């Protein structure tokens, strides 16, 4: 059994985590074997009341949060010198994310990161997921912070991925996506290209309650969701 967190502000409850591969999809869905802990960073939220997230007035309250998933297959297991710099930087990068404006949640085990959450039969396949108040907040963290030079070294630590490795989608505020949901969105982006259900920074769709067309947030030259 795995712990799945339900409505924010409610008590965690146990229920089976299940998943089946989408037909033709490149991913193997499996039960998450670690806890998905919700961390509430000090100073970013004032309260949790009935599942509602009340944010500081410096950022607008929205009915939607932006979810992101990115995946990769390591060139070597943890402990190998080839990936040592990646693991050495994890705590620093995670702390930076939690201090960043607009950060809501990230996937992590009891150890404090997601690298030991084995989601498929391949122990080298890593999954990262997080929630943000809006696309601009996530973009600033990914492409305009101390995270950016670490991301630029991706090719040193991860094999070239066949297909989309990053996907974005909107979720109702208070919903925490699980790994199966994230992988299904990644599969959808890889199979059908950017849509309102799964997109990337090259074609970022607005939140469902906002008007507007898809926008190119110009993530180049770093990456566009493929590498």
C-alpha positions, 0 to 999 in steps of 0.5 A: 500500500502507498500513502496517497494524500487527498484533499489539502488540509485533510488527514492522509489516508491509505488506499491502493495506488494503481495504474495501467500503461496507456496503449502505445505509451512509452512509460510503464506505470506502477505503484508509488512505493514511497510517501508523497509528502506535502511540504508547506514552505514557511512564509509562502502561505498564511493558512490551510482552511477547508482545503483552500490555499490562502496565499500572501497578498503579494501573489494573486489567489487563483483557482488553478495551480500549474503542475509539472513533471519531468523525467529522465534516465540516469547514465549511472546509478547513485554512487557512481562518480559520473552522477555524483555532482547531480546528487550533490546539488539536490538538496541545494536545488530543492531548497531553492525551489521551496524558497521561490515565489509561487512554489506550492508542492513537490514530490518527495519521499521521507528522505526529502527528494524524489530520487528514491521513489521508484515508479517503474521497474527501471531503477535509473528512471527518475521522476520529478513533480511539483506544483506552482501558483502560475507558469511565470513562477515556474519559468523563473525558477527553471530558467532564471535562477541558480537552478538553470546552470544545474539544468544545463548539465542534464546531458552529463547525467541523463541519457538522451530521452526518446520523446517528451520529458517535461509536461505542464498542465493545470490542476484545481487549487488543492489537488495534488497529482500523483505520479500516474497522473503525471506520466499520463500527461507526459504520454499525452503530450508525446502522443498528441503534441501540446494541448490544453490537457498537456503542454510545455513552455513553447506552447503554454496554455492559459489557466482554464478560467483565463482567456487567451491563446497559447503563448511561447514563453521562449525557453530556448536555448535551454530546452523545450521539453525534449532532449 
